[in-house]
C-alpha cells in the first residue's frame, strides 16, 4: 500500500500536540508513505504553528470552531482528496496508544479487514 494518512482534529492543542506527534510512528510496515494531517478547528492558540514546526504534512484550518463531528468529516474528505489508501483517525491530546497503530493496520494489510476500530481506555 502506498500511503496511510493520520488525521488529527485539533482545537487549542498547542501544548499536547508535540507529545502526540512524538508518539506517532512515521513509518509503518506495509506502507511506503505515512503522512500527518492536522485539522485546526478554529484554535485561538498556536496549534498550527506547533504542527508546522513538528513536520506535519498537511494543515487545514477552520476559521471558527465547528465541533468534532464537522472537523472529523473535513479530515476524512481531505484524506480522500489526498488519495490515502488508509486513514487513521486519532486525537491531539494523546489519549490513544500510538504503539497500537501498526497492530490495527495489520488486519488491513493482511486483507482481513476493510475497517478497524480501536478503543481508548477511559
C-alpha positions as CSV (number, residue, x, y, z in Angstrom):
1,X,0.0,0.0,0.0
2,X,1.2,3.4,-0.8
3,X,0.0,5.8,1.9
4,X,-1.5,5.9,5.3
5,X,-2.7,9.3,6.4
6,X,-3.2,10.2,10.1
7,X,-5.9,12.8,10.5
8,X,-5.8,14.6,13.8
9,X,-8.6,17.1,14.7
10,X,-7.3,19.9,16.9
11,X,-8.8,22.6,19.0
12,X,-6.3,24.6,21.1
13,X,-3.8,21.6,21.3
14,X,-0.5,23.5,21.2
15,X,0.6,22.0,24.5
16,X,-0.4,18.4,23.9
17,X,0.3,18.1,20.1
18,X,4.1,17.7,20.5
19,X,3.5,14.8,22.8
20,X,1.0,13.2,20.5
21,X,3.2,13.6,17.4
22,X,6.3,12.3,19.1
23,X,4.4,9.1,19.9
24,X,3.1,8.5,16.4
25,X,5.3,6.3,14.2
26,X,6.5,7.9,11.0
27,X,7.0,4.5,9.4
28,X,4.5,1.6,9.4
29,X,5.3,-1.8,8.0
30,X,3.4,-2.4,4.7
31,X,3.2,1.2,3.7
32,X,5.7,3.2,1.6
33,X,4.5,6.6,2.9
34,X,3.0,7.9,6.2
35,X,1.6,11.5,6.3
36,X,0.1,13.6,9.0
37,X,-2.9,15.9,8.5
38,X,-4.0,18.4,11.2
39,X,-7.5,19.9,11.0
40,X,-7.4,23.0,13.2
41,X,-10.9,23.7,14.4
42,X,-10.6,27.4,14.9
43,X,-7.9,27.3,17.6
44,X,-7.0,30.5,19.4
45,X,-3.6,29.3,20.5
46,X,-0.6,28.5,18.3
47,X,-1.7,24.9,17.4
48,X,-1.0,25.4,13.7
49,X,2.5,26.9,14.3
50,X,3.4,24.0,16.5
51,X,2.1,21.5,13.9
52,X,4.1,23.1,11.2
53,X,7.3,23.2,13.2
54,X,6.9,19.5,14.0
55,X,6.7,18.5,10.4
56,X,3.0,17.9,9.8
57,X,2.5,17.3,6.1
58,X,-0.9,18.9,5.7
59,X,-2.8,21.6,7.7
60,X,-6.5,22.5,7.1
61,X,-7.9,25.4,9.1
62,X,-11.5,26.2,10.1
63,X,-11.9,29.9,10.7
64,X,-14.1,29.2,13.7
65,X,-14.9,26.3,15.9
66,X,-17.3,23.9,14.1
67,X,-17.1,20.9,16.5
68,X,-15.5,17.5,16.4
69,X,-18.0,15.8,14.0
70,X,-17.6,18.5,11.4
71,X,-13.8,18.6,11.8
72,X,-13.7,14.8,11.6
73,X,-15.5,14.9,8.3
74,X,-13.3,17.7,7.0
75,X,-10.3,15.4,7.7
76,X,-11.9,12.3,6.1
77,X,-12.7,14.3,2.9
78,X,-9.1,15.8,2.9
79,X,-7.6,12.3,3.2
80,X,-9.7,11.1,0.3
81,X,-8.6,14.0,-1.8
82,X,-5.0,13.2,-1.0
83,X,-5.7,9.6,-2.3
84,X,-4.9,8.0,1.0
85,X,-5.1,4.2,0.8
86,X,-5.7,4.0,4.6
87,X,-6.9,6.7,7.0
88,X,-6.0,6.6,10.7
89,X,-8.1,8.8,13.0
90,X,-6.6,9.8,16.3
91,X,-6.8,12.7,18.7
92,X,-4.4,15.6,19.5
93,X,-4.4,15.0,23.3
94,X,-2.6,11.7,23.2
95,X,-5.4,9.6,24.7
96,X,-4.8,6.7,22.2
97,X,-1.8,4.4,22.4
98,X,0.1,5.2,19.2
99,X,2.0,1.9,19.6
100,X,-1.2,0.1,18.7
101,X,-1.5,1.7,15.3
102,X,0.7,-1.0,13.5
103,X,-1.4,-3.7,15.2
104,X,-4.6,-2.2,14.0
105,X,-3.3,-1.7,10.5
106,X,-2.1,-5.3,10.3
107,X,-5.6,-6.6,9.7
108,X,-6.0,-4.2,6.7
109,X,-2.5,-5.0,5.3
110,X,-3.3,-8.7,5.6
111,X,-6.6,-8.3,3.8
112,X,-8.6,-9.5,6.8
113,X,-10.5,-6.2,7.4
114,X,-11.5,-3.1,5.5
115,X,-12.0,-1.1,8.7
116,X,-10.6,-1.5,12.2
117,X,-11.8,0.4,15.2
118,X,-9.8,0.8,18.4
119,X,-11.0,2.0,21.8
120,X,-9.2,4.0,24.3
121,X,-9.3,3.0,27.9
122,X,-11.2,5.5,30.0
